C-alpha cells in the first residue's frame, strides 16, 4: 500500500496532546474567549468615548452578553 505525503501529513499533529487530548482545545478556547472579551470591552469603551453610546448603554450590552454566556455555561 502506498501512502502519499499529503495523507500522512494530516495524520500527524503539530503538538503532542498528552494524556488528555482535550486540554489543548480547552486552553485554546479560553484564550479566544479572553481575546473576544477584551475586544468587546475595547469596542464598547471606544463607542462611549466617541459618544455613540452612553456608559449606561454599554453596561447594559455587557450585562446581556454576560448573562447569555452564563446561561450557556449552565446548559
TIVO-2410 file (N, C-alpha, C; in nm, 3 decimals):
# residues 75
REC num residu      c1      c2      c3 atome chaine
REC   1      X   0.084  -0.117   0.000     N      A
REC   1      X   0.000   0.000   0.000    CA      A
REC   1      X   0.089   0.123   0.000     C      A
REC   2      X   0.056   0.219  -0.085     N      A
REC   2      X   0.136   0.339  -0.098    CA      A
REC   2      X   0.056   0.456  -0.042     C      A
REC   3      X   0.118   0.531   0.048     N      A
REC   3      X   0.055   0.649   0.105    CA      A
REC   3      X   0.125   0.773   0.051     C      A
REC   4      X   0.050   0.870   0.013     N      A
REC   4      X   0.112   0.994  -0.035    CA      A
REC   4      X   0.153   1.078   0.085     C      A
REC   5      X   0.235   1.176   0.060     N      A
REC   5      X   0.281   1.266   0.166    CA      A
REC   5      X   0.164   1.344   0.224     C      A
REC   6      X   0.065   1.374   0.144     N      A
REC   6      X  -0.050   1.451   0.190    CA      A
REC   6      X  -0.129   1.372   0.294     C      A
REC   7      X  -0.152   1.245   0.270     N      A
REC   7      X  -0.232   1.168   0.364    CA      A
REC   7      X  -0.160   1.148   0.496     C      A
REC   8      X  -0.029   1.138   0.496     N      A
REC   8      X   0.043   1.122   0.622    CA      A
REC   8      X   0.057   1.254   0.696     C      A
REC   9      X   0.054   1.365   0.625     N      A
REC   9      X   0.063   1.495   0.689    CA      A
REC   9      X  -0.056   1.520   0.779     C      A
REC  10      X  -0.175   1.484   0.735     N      A
REC  10      X  -0.295   1.507   0.815    CA      A
REC  10      X  -0.303   1.416   0.936     C      A
REC  11      X  -0.230   1.306   0.934     N      A
REC  11      X  -0.235   1.212   1.045    CA      A
REC  11      X  -0.150   1.260   1.161     C      A
REC  12      X  -0.049   1.341   1.135     N      A
REC  12      X   0.041   1.388   1.240    CA      A
REC  12      X  -0.010   1.519   1.299     C      A
REC  13      X   0.011   1.537   1.429     N      A
REC  13      X  -0.026   1.663   1.493    CA      A
REC  13      X   0.099   1.747   1.513     C      A
REC  14      X   0.080   1.876   1.512     N      A
REC  14      X   0.192   1.967   1.530    CA      A
REC  14      X   0.242   1.964   1.674     C      A
REC  15      X   0.149   1.948   1.767     N      A
REC  15      X   0.184   1.946   1.909    CA      A
REC  15      X   0.130   1.817   1.970     C      A
REC  16      X   0.209   1.753   2.054     N      A
REC  16      X   0.155   1.634   2.120    CA      A
REC  16      X   0.043   1.674   2.216     C      A
REC  17      X  -0.060   1.595   2.221     N      A
REC  17      X  -0.175   1.627   2.303    CA      A
REC  17      X  -0.160   1.581   2.447     C      A
REC  18      X  -0.069   1.491   2.474     N      A
REC  18      X  -0.051   1.441   2.609    CA      A
REC  18      X  -0.157   1.337   2.641     C      A
REC  19      X  -0.179   1.312   2.768     N      A
REC  19      X  -0.274   1.209   2.807    CA      A
REC  19      X  -0.418   1.255   2.796     C      A
REC  20      X  -0.443   1.385   2.812     N      A
REC  20      X  -0.578   1.439   2.798    CA      A
REC  20      X  -0.583   1.524   2.672     C      A
REC  21      X  -0.634   1.469   2.566     N      A
REC  21      X  -0.637   1.538   2.437    CA      A
REC  21      X  -0.721   1.663   2.437     C      A
REC  22      X  -0.810   1.679   2.532     N      A
REC  22      X  -0.896   1.798   2.536    CA      A
REC  22      X  -0.830   1.919   2.599     C      A
REC  23      X  -0.717   1.901   2.666     N      A
REC  23      X  -0.652   2.012   2.735    CA      A
REC  23      X  -0.612   2.121   2.637     C      A
REC  24      X  -0.550   2.083   2.527     N      A
REC  24      X  -0.506   2.183   2.430    CA      A
REC  24      X  -0.625   2.258   2.371     C      A
REC  25      X  -0.732   2.188   2.343     N      A
REC  25      X  -0.851   2.251   2.287    CA      A
REC  25      X  -0.914   2.346   2.389     C      A
REC  26      X  -0.923   2.304   2.514     N      A
REC  26      X  -0.981   2.389   2.618    CA      A
REC  26      X  -0.899   2.515   2.637     C      A
REC  27      X  -0.766   2.502   2.636     N      A
REC  27      X  -0.680   2.619   2.653    CA      A
REC  27      X  -0.697   2.716   2.537     C      A
REC  28      X  -0.706   2.661   2.417     N      A
REC  28      X  -0.724   2.748   2.301    CA      A
REC  28      X  -0.858   2.821   2.309     C      A
REC  29      X  -0.962   2.753   2.352     N      A
REC  29      X  -1.093   2.817   2.367    CA      A
REC  29      X  -1.088   2.927   2.472     C      A
REC  30      X  -1.021   2.901   2.582     N      A
REC  30      X  -1.009   3.004   2.687    CA      A
REC  30      X  -0.937   3.127   2.635     C      A
REC  31      X  -0.830   3.105   2.557     N      A
REC  31      X  -0.755   3.218   2.502    CA      A
REC  31      X  -0.841   3.298   2.406     C      A
REC  32      X  -0.916   3.230   2.321     N      A
REC  32      X  -1.003   3.300   2.227    CA      A
REC  32      X  -1.112   3.377   2.299     C      A
REC  33      X  -1.170   3.318   2.402     N      A
REC  33      X  -1.274   3.387   2.479    CA      A
REC  33      X  -1.218   3.510   2.548     C      A
REC  34      X  -1.096   3.498   2.599     N      A
REC  34      X  -1.032   3.612   2.666    CA      A
REC  34      X  -1.009   3.725   2.566     C      A
REC  35      X  -0.960   3.691   2.448     N      A
REC  35      X  -0.936   3.793   2.345    CA      A
REC  35      X  -1.068   3.856   2.300     C      A
REC  36      X  -1.170   3.774   2.287     N      A
REC  36      X  -1.301   3.824   2.246    CA      A
REC  36      X  -1.356   3.921   2.351     C      A
REC  37      X  -1.340   3.886   2.479     N      A
REC  37      X  -1.389   3.971   2.587    CA      A
REC  37      X  -1.313   4.104   2.589     C      A
REC  38      X  -1.182   4.097   2.569     N      A
REC  38      X  -1.102   4.220   2.566    CA      A
REC  38      X  -1.143   4.307   2.448     C      A
REC  39      X  -1.171   4.244   2.334     N      A
REC  39      X  -1.215   4.318   2.216    CA      A
REC  39      X  -1.349   4.385   2.239     C      A
REC  40      X  -1.440   4.313   2.305     N      A
REC  40      X  -1.571   4.370   2.336    CA      A
REC  40      X  -1.556   4.492   2.425     C      A
REC  41      X  -1.477   4.478   2.530     N      A
REC  41      X  -1.459   4.589   2.623    CA      A
REC  41      X  -1.395   4.709   2.554     C      A
REC  42      X  -1.298   4.683   2.468     N      A
REC  42      X  -1.232   4.791   2.394    CA      A
REC  42      X  -1.330   4.860   2.301     C      A
REC  43      X  -1.408   4.779   2.229     N      A
REC  43      X  -1.506   4.837   2.136    CA      A
REC  43      X  -1.611   4.919   2.209     C      A
REC  44      X  -1.661   4.868   2.320     N      A
REC  44      X  -1.760   4.944   2.396    CA      A
REC  44      X  -1.699   5.074   2.451     C      A
REC  45      X  -1.577   5.064   2.498     N      A
REC  45      X  -1.509   5.183   2.551    CA      A
REC  45      X  -1.494   5.289   2.441     C      A
REC  46      X  -1.456   5.244   2.321     N      A
REC  46      X  -1.440   5.338   2.209    CA      A
REC  46      X  -1.574   5.401   2.169     C      A
REC  47      X  -1.678   5.322   2.172     N      A
REC  47      X  -1.811   5.376   2.138    CA      A
REC  47      X  -1.857   5.478   2.241     C      A
REC  48      X  -1.824   5.456   2.366     N      A
REC  48      X  -1.858   5.553   2.471    CA      A
REC  48      X  -1.774   5.679   2.454     C      A
REC  49      X  -1.647   5.661   2.426     N      A
REC  49      X  -1.557   5.775   2.405    CA      A
REC  49      X  -1.603   5.860   2.287     C      A
REC  50      X  -1.646   5.794   2.179     N      A
REC  50      X  -1.694   5.865   2.060    CA      A
REC  50      X  -1.836   5.920   2.077     C      A
REC  51      X  -1.896   5.890   2.193     N      A
REC  51      X  -2.032   5.933   2.227    CA      A
REC  51      X  -2.138   5.872   2.135     C      A
REC  52      X  -2.105   5.754   2.082     N      A
REC  52      X  -2.203   5.679   2.004    CA      A
REC  52      X  -2.299   5.609   2.100     C      A
REC  53      X  -2.244   5.564   2.213     N      A
REC  53      X  -2.322   5.502   2.320    CA      A
REC  53      X  -2.296   5.577   2.450     C      A
REC  54      X  -2.393   5.568   2.539     N      A
REC  54      X  -2.368   5.618   2.675    CA      A
REC  54      X  -2.305   5.504   2.754     C      A
REC  55      X  -2.245   5.536   2.868     N      A
REC  55      X  -2.186   5.433   2.952    CA      A
REC  55      X  -2.293   5.337   3.002     C      A
REC  56      X  -2.411   5.391   3.029     N      A
REC  56      X  -2.523   5.306   3.074    CA      A
REC  56      X  -2.560   5.203   2.967     C      A
REC  57      X  -2.566   5.248   2.840     N      A
REC  57      X  -2.598   5.156   2.731    CA      A
REC  57      X  -2.490   5.049   2.717     C      A
REC  58      X  -2.364   5.090   2.728     N      A
REC  58      X  -2.253   4.994   2.718    CA      A
REC  58      X  -2.260   4.892   2.831     C      A
REC  59      X  -2.294   4.938   2.950     N      A
REC  59      X  -2.306   4.846   3.064    CA      A
REC  59      X  -2.419   4.746   3.042     C      A
REC  60      X  -2.530   4.792   2.985     N      A
REC  60      X  -2.643   4.703   2.958    CA      A
REC  60      X  -2.606   4.599   2.853     C      A
REC  61      X  -2.535   4.640   2.750     N      A
REC  61      X  -2.491   4.545   2.646    CA      A
REC  61      X  -2.401   4.439   2.707     C      A
REC  62      X  -2.309   4.484   2.787     N      A
REC  62      X  -2.216   4.391   2.852    CA      A
REC  62      X  -2.290   4.295   2.945     C      A
REC  63      X  -2.391   4.345   3.017     N      A
REC  63      X  -2.469   4.262   3.108    CA      A
REC  63      X  -2.548   4.155   3.032     C      A
REC  64      X  -2.605   4.193   2.918     N      A
REC  64      X  -2.681   4.096   2.838    CA      A
REC  64      X  -2.589   3.987   2.786     C      A
REC  65      X  -2.472   4.025   2.738     N      A
REC  65      X  -2.377   3.927   2.686    CA      A
REC  65      X  -2.329   3.835   2.797     C      A
REC  66      X  -2.300   3.891   2.913     N      A
REC  66      X  -2.255   3.811   3.027    CA      A
REC  66      X  -2.364   3.715   3.072     C      A
REC  67      X  -2.487   3.762   3.076     N      A
REC  67      X  -2.600   3.677   3.116    CA      A
REC  67      X  -2.617   3.562   3.017     C      A
REC  68      X  -2.607   3.590   2.890     N      A
REC  68      X  -2.621   3.486   2.787    CA      A
REC  68      X  -2.508   3.384   2.798     C      A
REC  69      X  -2.388   3.432   2.825     N      A
REC  69      X  -2.273   3.342   2.839    CA      A
REC  69      X  -2.290   3.252   2.961     C      A
REC  70      X  -2.338   3.309   3.071     N      A
REC  70      X  -2.361   3.230   3.193    CA      A
REC  70      X  -2.470   3.126   3.171     C      A
REC  71      X  -2.576   3.164   3.097     N      A
REC  71      X  -2.684   3.071   3.068    CA      A
REC  71      X  -2.634   2.956   2.982     C      A
REC  72      X  -2.546   2.987   2.890     N      A
REC  72      X  -2.489   2.884   2.802    CA      A
REC  72      X  -2.403   2.787   2.882     C      A
REC  73      X  -2.327   2.840   2.978     N      A
REC  73      X  -2.243   2.753   3.062    CA      A
REC  73      X  -2.329   2.661   3.149     C      A
REC  74      X  -2.443   2.712   3.194     N      A
REC  74      X  -2.530   2.633   3.281    CA      A
REC  74      X  -2.591   2.515   3.206     C      A
REC  75      X  -2.609   2.529   3.076     N      A
REC  75      X  -2.667   2.420   2.997    CA      A
REC  75      X  -2.558   2.332   2.953     C      A
***
